[in-house]
Amino acid sequence: MHVDVFTDGAARGNPGPGGWGAVLHYRDPSGALHAKELSAGYELTTNNRMELLAVISALEALKRPCVIDLYSDSKYVIDAFNQHWVEGWIARSWKNSQKQPVKNVDLWKRLLVAKEPHTITFHWVKGHAGHPMNERCDQLATTAADGSGLLVDAGFLAGQGR
């Protein structure tokens, strides 16, 4: 099963209220397009945490292994895989190349678990440049950040996101 996944994260201040949005597209054997939109908002978080949670939440929504083309405007997320940063972090016991602890390690570990059953190609798209699905994800993320009933980002509050 092939799925196109589009994601974006947003924060009003960094840290500040934040949100993420994701759109999943699947075309069934008859050619019909199935789309699913996901989003959530948080009281206090960072943009990078929202970018990660968008990807994590999209992958966790899939019920079976898939071949995925994942599109994000986050160089942080895309380069971590395409430039093999994650492998280096793991080899250095979650330390970056400057021997400092990797930020957002709680979410990176969760993302690795969510990614495991899938075959994913990561694609960077320029943000706010008219890409329809990136614009939709941005709208979902900012609406969630500005909404009510915001969630608590426990990982950020525990100091994981600093």
N, C-alpha and C positions, 0 to 999 in steps of 0.2 A: 504494500500500500504506500503510495507516494503522497506526502503532505507538504504544502508550502506553509511556512510559519513566518509571520511578520510580528515584530515586537518593538516596543518603545517604553521608556521610563521617563518620568519627570519629577522634579522636586521644586517646590516654591521656596527658594532659599536652599542652601546646601550646607548644613542640614535645614530641614523644614518639612512641612507637609509634602507628601509625595504620592505618586500613583504610577501604575503600570497598565499597559494595554497590550493585548495580543489578538491577532486574527489568524485562524487556521483555515486553510482551503484544501479540500479534497475533491477530486473529480472521480465519480464512480464509473464502473465499466460502461454504463450507457452514455457517459459524457456529461451527466448532470453535476453541477458544482454545488458542493455543500460547504457552508461557511459557519464558523463558530467564533464569536467574539467573547473575550474574557477581559476583566479588569478588576482592580481593587485599589483602594487608597489607604494611606498610612498617616498617622498623626505627626511623626517625627522620623525622618530617614534621610537618605542621600540619593542623588540621581543615580549613581552607580549601583546602589542596592536595588533601586527600582528597575534598572536595565536588566540586572541579573534575575530578579523575581519574575519579570515578564517572560524570559526564556524558560525558567524553571517551571512556572505555572502552565505554560503552553505544553511543554513536554510531559508534565505530570497529568495533563488532561487526556493524553493518548492512551488508549486501552490495550494496544498491542504494538509490537515492534514495527517501525515504519522507516521508509527512506524519506529523509526530510531535507528540503532546501530552506534554510533559516536565514531571514533577512532582518538586519538591525542597523541602526545608524550609530551604534555604540562601538567605537574602536576598542574600547576596554574589553568588551565581550568578544568581538570578532577576532581581534589580534591575539587574545589569550589562547585561542585555539589555532588560528592560522599561522601565528608566529611561534607556536609551541611554548608559550610562557608557562602554561599549566604543567607540562611535563617537567620543566625546570623547577617550578615551585615544589612539586611533589618530591623530586630528587633531592631538594635542599630542605626537606621537612617543613614545607610551607613558609619558606623564607624567599624573599625576592632577590634579585641580582645584587642588591646593596646589603644583603644579609639582614634585612628588616622583615618583621612578620608581614605576611601578605594580608592586605585589607580584605574584609568581607569573606574570610576563610569559611565561615559557616555556610554561606550561600554557594561558594565555589564547590564545596564538598557535596552539598545537596544537588547542585547542577550536574556534577559528575555521575551521581547515582541516577538522576532523571535521564541523562543522556545515554547511559549504558546500553539499553536494549535497541537503540536506534542507530541508523547510519545517517550522519548529518554532514551536510556541506554548509559552511558558514559563509554568508555573503554580506559585505558592507554596502549600505546605501547611504547616500548623502541625505542628511536630515533637512527638513524644511525646504526641500527642493522640488516639491510637486509630485513625488512618488505617491500614488493614490493610497496604497496600503500603509506606507509609513505615516502619511498624513492622518489616516483613520486611527492608527495606533496612538499617535500623538494626541488626537482628540479624546480617545478613551482614557489615556493616562492623565491628561490634565483635568478632565471632568472628574475622574476618580479622586485626584489630589484635592480638588476644590469641593468635593462632596461632603456629605454628613456621614456619620457612622464610621469614621476612619478607624482602621485597625492599629494595633500597637506592633511596631517592629522590634520585637524582643531582642533580636540579634544586635541591632544598632544600640539599643539601650544598655545591653551587656558589654558594650565596647568593641564588639566584633567589627563594626563598620567604620571605626575611626582610623 
